[in-house]
């Protein structure tokens, strides 16, 4: 018997792109068993579009209008918790799914390896639907080497280094909801979910693009750095304050793993990696202001491999030696 599939979607003033996303869900070769949508206080016609879609859909559509704005993380936590299917597929309001997406996800979960979660690549498009000639994984620098490592059971190592799993491309078994919920509101929901699931069991990547991922000015969290200008801007916007916030988030994941240790099969590996990541981020956050004072500390971190295991290699080394970041992050 086929696994039941729920889609968890969050909306907030997404009326410009939402109809195309809903149409792509209705056009799936393998229709979902339900669509759960939590609207976070839209004022642009999104709710009207959802109710009209629900009236015509060939599957149940459950719409929840929040009494107050919850924010993206808490809203996704709510949408996921309301799903009843065996598989939960996350959906953003502004993307476009290819017709075979749900069929490919179902086939992946029927794999003999019995994955607990899967995620795919995606094709990037702009706000007008034009292709950007780049995939989501390419924008994250998630290359073949790391893809092979991920596929060979090193998902934890890759995810601690950098978040390569985008929520809009992810699906997981609902039975693991008890381990990931509640999601702390300061967390990015897809990073939190992906790391904890990777500590539970097999996490499968699907190298095929199963959807179009839209880049536009109003999205809360976008893909990776596509152009050189974006890479420089990213370097300038990440300094000590950014690293300290990241440390807080990793400590929260560490605490959840400690609290539910017996239920995470790969707890020990996860805790070791997270500890090392925190140590590396503390090194970067506490570097001296002057270049001369930085160099010995950077060299030590080069020698222990931290820049390659937990940052972006020579790019991060150059950033730390030169001190290229926005001084506002010193506040």
C-alpha positions in Angstrom: 0.0 0.0 0.0 1.4 3.4 -1.0 2.6 5.7 1.8 0.2 8.7 2.5 1.7 12.1 1.7 0.8 15.4 3.4 2.1 18.8 2.1 2.9 21.4 4.8 2.8 24.9 3.4 3.1 28.3 5.0 1.8 31.5 3.4 2.2 35.2 4.1 1.3 37.8 1.5 2.3 35.4 -1.2 -0.6 36.3 -3.6 1.7 37.2 -6.5 3.2 33.7 -6.8 0.9 31.5 -4.8 -1.5 30.6 -7.7 1.3 29.1 -9.8 2.5 27.0 -6.9 -0.9 25.7 -6.1 -1.5 24.9 -9.8 1.8 22.9 -9.8 0.6 20.9 -6.8 -2.7 20.2 -8.4 -0.8 19.1 -11.5 1.2 16.4 -9.7 1.1 12.9 -11.3 0.9 11.5 -7.8 -1.5 13.8 -6.0 -1.0 14.5 -2.3 -3.4 13.0 0.3 -3.8 16.4 1.9 -2.5 19.9 1.8 -2.2 21.8 5.1 -1.7 25.5 4.8 -1.1 27.9 7.7 -1.5 31.5 6.8 0.4 34.0 8.9 -1.9 37.0 8.6 -1.9 37.7 4.8 -3.6 40.9 3.7 -3.1 40.6 -0.1 -5.7 38.0 -1.3 -3.7 34.9 -0.4 -6.5 33.5 1.7 -9.0 34.0 -1.0 -6.8 32.2 -3.5 -6.4 29.3 -1.0 -10.1 28.9 -0.3 -10.9 29.0 -4.1 -8.2 26.4 -4.6 -9.6 24.2 -1.8 -13.1 24.4 -3.3 -11.8 22.9 -6.6 -9.0 20.6 -5.4 -9.1 16.8 -5.9 -7.7 16.3 -2.4 -8.5 17.7 1.1 -7.1 21.2 1.7 -6.9 22.3 5.3 -6.5 26.1 5.8 -5.6 27.7 9.1 -5.6 31.4 9.6 -3.3 32.5 12.5 -4.9 34.8 15.0 -1.5 36.6 15.2 1.7 36.5 13.2 3.9 33.6 14.3 6.9 34.1 12.0 8.2 31.5 9.5 9.7 29.0 12.0 6.7 28.7 14.4 4.3 28.7 11.5 6.1 25.8 9.8 6.2 24.0 13.1 2.4 24.4 13.3 1.8 23.3 9.7 3.9 20.2 10.1 2.2 19.3 13.4 -1.2 19.4 11.7 -0.2 16.9 9.0 -1.6 13.4 9.2 0.2 11.6 6.3 3.1 9.2 6.8 5.3 11.5 4.7 5.5 15.3 5.2 6.6 17.3 2.2 7.5 21.0 2.9 6.4 23.6 0.5 7.1 27.3 0.1 4.4 29.6 -1.4 6.4 31.0 -4.3 8.0 28.0 -6.0 6.8 25.8 -8.9 6.9 22.0 -8.6 7.6 19.8 -11.6 4.8 17.3 -12.2 6.8 14.2 -11.1 8.0 15.7 -7.7 5.7 13.8 -5.4 6.0 10.5 -7.4 9.8 10.8 -7.1 9.6 11.4 -3.4 7.3 8.5 -2.9 9.6 6.2 -4.8 12.6 7.4 -2.7 10.8 6.5 0.5 10.1 3.0 -0.9 13.8 2.5 -1.3 15.2 -0.6 0.5 17.5 1.6 2.6 14.3 3.0 4.2 15.4 6.6 4.4 13.8 8.8 7.1 14.2 12.0 5.0 15.0 13.0 1.4 15.8 16.2 -0.4 16.4 17.2 -4.0 18.1 19.8 -6.1 16.0 22.6 -7.8 16.3 25.0 -10.8 16.6 28.6 -9.9 14.2 31.1 -11.5 13.8 34.9 -11.0 10.6 36.7 -9.9 9.4 36.7 -13.5 9.8 32.9 -13.9 13.0 33.2 -16.1 15.6 30.5 -15.5 18.8 31.7 -14.0 20.8 28.9 -15.6 21.9 27.6 -12.1 20.8 25.0 -9.7 20.1 25.4 -6.0 23.0 23.1 -5.1 25.4 25.0 -7.3 24.4 28.2 -5.5 25.4 26.5 -2.2 28.6 25.1 -3.6 27.3 21.7 -2.9 29.4 19.9 -5.4 29.9 16.3 -6.5 32.4 15.5 -3.8 30.1 16.6 -1.0 27.1 15.0 -2.7 29.0 11.6 -2.8 29.9 12.0 0.9 26.3 12.8 1.8 25.1 9.8 -0.2 27.7 7.6 1.5 26.4 8.3 5.0 28.2 11.5 5.9 25.1 13.7 6.0 25.9 15.0 9.5 29.4 16.1 8.6 28.1 18.0 5.6 25.2 19.6 7.4 27.3 20.8 10.3 29.7 22.4 7.9 27.0 24.2 5.9 23.2 24.0 5.4 22.7 22.3 2.0 19.1 21.1 2.6 16.5 23.7 1.7 13.1 23.1 3.4 11.2 23.5 0.1 13.1 20.5 -1.3 12.7 18.3 1.8 10.4 15.5 2.9 10.5 13.3 5.9 8.6 10.6 7.8 6.1 12.1 10.2 6.9 9.6 12.9 10.0 11.7 13.7 8.1 14.8 14.4 8.3 14.1 18.1 12.1 14.6 17.9 12.2 17.9 16.0 9.2 19.7 17.6 9.0 22.2 19.0 11.4 24.2 16.9 12.9 27.2 18.8 11.7 30.4 17.1 15.2 31.7 16.6 16.1 28.7 14.5 15.9 28.4 10.7 13.4 25.6 10.5 14.9 23.7 7.6 18.4 23.7 9.2 17.1 22.5 12.5 15.0 19.7 10.9 17.7 18.5 8.6 20.4 18.3 11.3 18.2 16.4 13.8 16.9 14.0 11.1 20.5 13.3 10.0 21.1 12.1 13.6 18.1 9.7 13.3 19.0 7.6 10.2 19.5 7.4 6.5 19.0 10.8 4.7 18.8 10.4 1.0 19.6 13.0 -1.6 17.9 13.1 -5.0 20.3 14.8 -7.5 17.5 15.6 -9.9 15.9 19.0 -9.8 12.2 18.4 -8.8 11.1 22.0 -8.8 11.8 25.6 -9.7 13.0 27.6 -6.7 12.2 31.3 -7.0 14.6 34.1 -6.1 13.0 37.4 -5.4 13.4 40.4 -3.2 10.7 39.6 -0.7 11.7 36.1 0.3 12.7 35.6 3.9 15.6 33.2 3.2 17.0 32.7 -0.3 19.4 30.3 -1.9 23.2 30.6 -1.8 25.5 33.2 -3.3 25.1 33.2 -7.0 27.4 36.0 -8.1 30.8 37.3 -7.0 29.1 40.5 -5.7 26.8 38.3 -3.5 29.7 36.3 -2.2 31.5 39.6 -1.2 28.3 41.0 0.4 27.9 37.7 2.3 31.5 38.0 3.6 30.9 41.5 4.7 27.7 40.7 6.5 29.1 37.8 8.6 31.2 38.9 11.6 31.5 38.1 15.3 27.8 38.8 16.0 26.7 36.5 13.2 29.0 33.7 14.5 27.7 34.1 18.1 24.1 33.8 17.0 25.1 30.7 15.1 26.7 29.2 18.2 23.5 29.8 20.1 21.6 27.8 17.5 24.1 24.9 17.5 24.0 24.8 21.3 20.2 24.4 21.1 20.5 21.5 18.7 23.2 20.0 21.0 20.7 20.3 23.9 17.9 18.6 22.0 20.2 15.7 21.1 21.3 15.4 24.8 17.7 15.4 26.1 16.6 12.7 23.7 19.9 10.8 23.4 18.3 7.4 23.3 16.1 8.2 20.4 18.9 9.5 18.1 21.0 6.6 16.8 23.8 8.9 15.7 23.9 11.1 18.8 27.6 10.6 19.6 28.8 11.5 16.1 26.4 14.5 16.0 27.5 15.8 19.4 31.2 15.6 18.5 30.7 17.4 15.2 28.6 20.1 16.8 31.1 20.7 19.5 33.9 21.0 17.0 31.7 23.4 14.9 31.0 25.6 18.0 34.7 25.7 18.8 35.6 26.7 15.2 32.9 29.5 15.3 34.2 30.7 18.6 37.6 31.0 17.1 36.3 33.1 14.3 34.1 35.2 16.5 36.9 36.0 19.0 39.7 36.9 16.5 41.7 40.0 17.4 40.8 43.2 15.5 44.3 43.7 14.0 45.7 41.6 11.2 49.0 40.9 13.0 47.1 39.5 16.0 44.9 37.4 13.7 47.6 35.5 11.8 48.9 33.1 14.4 45.3 32.1 15.5 44.3 31.6 11.8 47.4 29.5 11.2 46.5 27.2 14.1 43.0 26.7 12.7 44.4 26.0 9.3 46.7 23.3 10.7 43.8 21.6 12.5 41.6 21.6 9.4 38.8 23.6 10.9 38.4 26.0 8.0 37.8 23.1 5.6 35.6 21.0 7.9 33.4 23.8 9.3 33.8 26.8 6.9 34.6 27.5 3.3 38.3 26.7 3.2 40.7 29.3 1.7 37.8 31.7 1.2 37.2 31.8 5.0 41.0 31.9 5.7 41.3 35.0 3.5 38.4 36.7 5.1 39.7 36.1 8.6 43.3 37.2 7.8 42.1 40.4 6.2 39.2 41.1 8.5 36.8 41.6 5.6 33.4 42.1 7.3 30.9 44.9 8.1 32.0 46.6 11.3 28.3 46.7 12.4 28.7 43.1 13.2 31.0 44.1 16.0 28.1 45.7 17.9 
